[in-house]
Amino acid sequence: MNFFSQIYQHRELLLELVKREIKARYKQSILGYAWVVLVPLINLGVLTIVFSFLLRIPTGDIPYPIFLFTALVPWTFTGNSISSATGSLVANSTLITKIYLPREIFPIAAVIAKMVDLVLSAVILVLFLIFFHVQLHITLFWIPIIFLFQVLLVLGVSFILSAMNVFFRDVENVLGVFLTVWMYLTPVIYPPEFIPGQFRPIFNLNPMMGVINAYRNVVLHGVSPPWQSFLYATLFSLGIFIVGYLFFKNRERFFADVI
């Protein structure tokens, strides 16, 4: 596939863009990379207080902080990656107008840079699992497979939104609202059993529902991903990746003129 050959040919440039993205994010920050850990922990603390002590969402034998953090880590990666990738073309407008290179390398670099944050957050999650005496299961081998399709979903959405943002800068402005709504339509802070039966067919159209449920199944319950929702999520992710990439390449020839 031309996509993979282009990325391989420009792998050194991709690596430099990733390094630049990581360095620039915390260049003038006092706490630096500590924010990668602090932000999800602050979100975890606030949501735990609200939904564990005030609204009291039942999660069975699983402590609510663990129930929440297992979903919050992958969701944060999804939201932050799409947010960063959406503005990546505009942020690199100088390079786009001066030299030719595959434009898709910019949103890809933004997504890869967020994987560094994901790894650090995942380490904190593992420490939480140990602290709360949550048993680790052999089903953890599913995680790379789940993550692969999650990345395809993120890249597909990022291709579409980053290309649209070149022509309509409103995309970046409304993205925060879109991601907030998407999170609340995904069982991150609540179990899927909370969704009323008449609305479940609509919620099931959300591919992140299958992804989040898959992570919770393999990490917390030691069982395989829920086949129906996860199969839908994998097919949707693959489809949106292909559609997003084709859409991106179709609009790519206009980027230098518009940006």
C-alpha positions in Angstrom: 0.0 0.0 0.0 1.3 3.4 -1.0 0.6 4.7 2.6 3.1 2.4 4.2 5.8 2.9 1.6 5.5 6.7 1.9 5.8 6.5 5.7 8.8 4.2 5.5 10.6 6.4 2.9 10.1 9.5 5.2 10.6 7.7 8.5 13.5 9.9 9.5 11.5 13.1 9.0 8.6 11.5 10.8 10.9 10.8 13.8 12.1 14.4 13.8 8.6 15.7 13.7 7.6 13.5 16.7 10.7 14.7 18.6 9.8 18.3 17.9 6.2 17.8 18.9 7.2 16.3 22.2 9.9 18.9 23.0 7.7 21.9 22.0 4.8 20.8 24.1 6.6 21.3 27.4 9.5 23.5 26.4 8.6 26.5 28.6 6.6 24.5 31.2 7.9 24.5 34.8 6.7 21.0 35.6 7.5 19.7 32.1 6.6 16.0 31.4 5.0 15.8 34.9 1.9 17.3 33.3 1.5 14.0 31.3 0.8 12.3 34.6 -0.8 15.1 36.6 -3.6 15.9 34.1 -5.1 12.4 34.0 -4.7 12.0 37.8 -6.5 15.3 38.4 -9.3 14.2 36.0 -9.4 10.9 37.8 -9.6 12.5 41.2 -12.4 14.9 40.2 -14.5 12.3 38.4 -14.0 9.8 41.2 -15.3 12.3 43.8 -18.3 13.2 41.7 -19.3 9.7 40.5 -18.1 7.6 43.4 -19.0 9.6 46.4 -21.7 12.0 45.2 -23.6 10.3 42.4 -22.4 6.8 43.5 -22.1 4.8 40.3 -22.0 1.1 41.2 -19.1 -0.9 39.6 -19.4 -4.2 41.4 -16.2 -5.6 42.9 -14.1 -3.2 40.9 -13.1 0.0 42.8 -14.5 3.0 40.9 -11.0 4.7 40.4 -9.8 1.6 38.7 -13.0 1.2 36.7 -12.7 4.8 35.5 -8.9 5.0 34.9 -8.9 1.8 32.8 -11.2 3.7 30.3 -9.9 7.2 30.9 -6.3 6.3 29.8 -7.3 5.1 26.3 -10.0 7.8 25.9 -7.5 10.5 26.8 -5.2 9.2 24.1 -8.0 9.3 21.6 -9.1 12.8 22.4 -5.7 14.3 22.7 -4.4 12.7 19.5 -7.3 13.9 17.4 -7.1 17.3 18.9 -3.4 17.6 18.2 -3.6 16.1 14.8 -6.5 18.3 13.6 -4.3 21.4 13.9 -1.1 19.8 12.7 -1.3 20.9 9.0 -2.0 24.5 9.9 0.8 24.4 12.5 3.2 23.2 9.8 2.0 25.5 7.1 5.6 26.8 6.4 6.9 23.4 5.5 3.8 22.5 3.5 4.1 25.6 1.3 7.9 25.4 0.8 8.8 21.7 0.2 7.0 18.7 -1.1 6.5 15.7 1.3 3.6 13.5 2.1 1.3 15.7 4.1 -0.2 12.8 6.0 3.1 12.6 7.9 2.0 15.6 10.1 -1.1 14.2 11.7 0.7 10.8 12.0 3.5 12.5 13.9 1.0 14.2 16.2 -0.6 10.9 17.0 2.7 9.1 17.6 3.8 11.9 20.0 0.7 11.3 22.1 1.7 7.6 22.4 4.5 8.8 24.7 1.8 10.3 27.0 -0.2 7.1 26.8 2.8 5.0 27.9 3.4 7.1 31.0 -0.3 7.1 31.8 -0.4 3.3 31.3 2.4 2.9 33.9 0.4 4.8 36.4 -2.6 2.6 35.6 -0.5 -0.5 36.3 0.6 0.9 39.6 -3.1 1.6 40.5 -3.9 -2.0 39.6 -1.2 -3.3 41.9 -2.2 -0.9 44.7 -5.9 -2.0 44.6 -4.8 -5.7 44.3 -6.5 -6.2 41.0 -5.4 -9.5 39.5 -3.6 -9.3 36.2 -4.9 -11.8 33.6 -3.5 -13.6 30.6 -6.1 -11.8 28.5 -3.8 -8.7 28.6 -2.3 -10.1 25.3 -5.4 -8.6 23.7 -4.2 -5.1 24.4 -1.9 -4.7 21.3 -4.7 -5.9 19.1 -7.3 -3.5 20.6 -4.8 -0.7 20.5 -4.0 -1.3 16.8 -7.6 -0.8 15.8 -7.9 2.2 18.1 -5.0 3.8 16.4 -6.6 3.2 13.0 -9.8 4.9 14.2 -7.8 7.8 15.6 -5.8 8.2 12.3 -8.9 8.0 10.2 -10.7 10.7 12.1 -7.6 12.8 12.3 -7.1 12.6 8.5 -10.6 13.9 7.9 -10.6 16.6 10.5 -7.0 17.9 9.7 -7.8 18.1 6.0 -11.1 19.9 6.7 -9.4 22.3 9.2 -7.2 23.6 6.3 -10.3 24.9 4.5 -12.6 25.6 7.5 -10.8 26.8 10.6 -14.0 26.4 12.6 -13.3 22.7 12.8 -10.5 23.3 15.3 -12.8 25.6 17.3 -15.7 23.2 17.7 -13.5 20.1 18.2 -13.5 20.5 22.0 -17.3 20.3 22.0 -17.3 17.3 19.6 -14.8 15.4 21.8 -16.7 16.2 25.0 -20.0 14.9 23.5 -18.2 11.8 22.2 -16.8 11.0 25.6 -20.2 11.2 27.3 -21.6 9.0 24.6 -18.9 6.5 25.4 -19.1 4.4 28.7 -16.0 6.0 30.2 -17.4 7.3 33.5 -20.3 4.9 33.7 -20.8 1.1 32.9 -22.6 0.3 29.7 -25.4 -1.3 31.7 -26.5 2.3 32.6 -27.6 2.9 29.0 -31.4 2.5 28.7 -32.4 -0.4 26.5 -34.2 1.7 23.9 -31.1 3.8 23.3 -28.5 1.0 23.2 -28.8 0.5 19.4 -27.8 4.2 18.9 -24.9 4.0 21.5 -23.7 0.8 19.8 -23.0 2.8 16.7 -20.1 4.5 18.6 -17.0 2.5 17.8 -15.2 3.7 21.0 -17.9 1.9 23.0 -16.5 -1.4 21.7 -12.9 -0.3 22.3 -13.5 0.8 25.9 -15.5 -2.3 26.7 -12.8 -4.4 25.2 -10.1 -2.8 27.4 -12.2 -3.2 30.6 -12.9 -6.9 29.7 -9.3 -7.9 29.2 -7.8 -5.8 32.0 -10.4 -6.0 34.8 -12.4 -9.1 34.2 -10.0 -11.4 32.5 -12.3 -12.3 29.6 -12.1 -11.7 25.8 -13.5 -8.5 24.3 -17.3 -8.5 23.7 -17.3 -10.0 20.3 -20.3 -8.2 18.7 -19.3 -4.6 19.7 -15.6 -5.2 19.3 -16.0 -6.7 15.8 -18.1 -3.7 14.8 -15.4 -1.4 16.3 -12.6 -3.1 14.3 -14.6 -3.0 11.0 -15.6 0.6 11.6 -12.0 1.6 12.5 -10.6 0.0 9.4 -13.3 1.6 7.2 -12.8 5.1 8.7 -9.0 4.8 8.3 -9.4 4.0 4.6 -12.1 6.6 4.0 -10.1 9.2 6.0 -6.9 8.5 4.1 -8.5 8.7 0.7 -10.3 11.9 1.6 -7.0 13.4 2.9 -5.2 12.5 -0.3 -8.0 13.9 -2.5 -7.8 17.3 -0.8 -4.0 17.3 -0.4 -3.3 19.0 -3.7 -5.1 22.1 -2.5 -3.4 22.5 0.9 -0.5 24.7 -0.3 -2.8 27.1 -2.1 -5.2 27.5 0.8 -3.2 27.2 4.0 
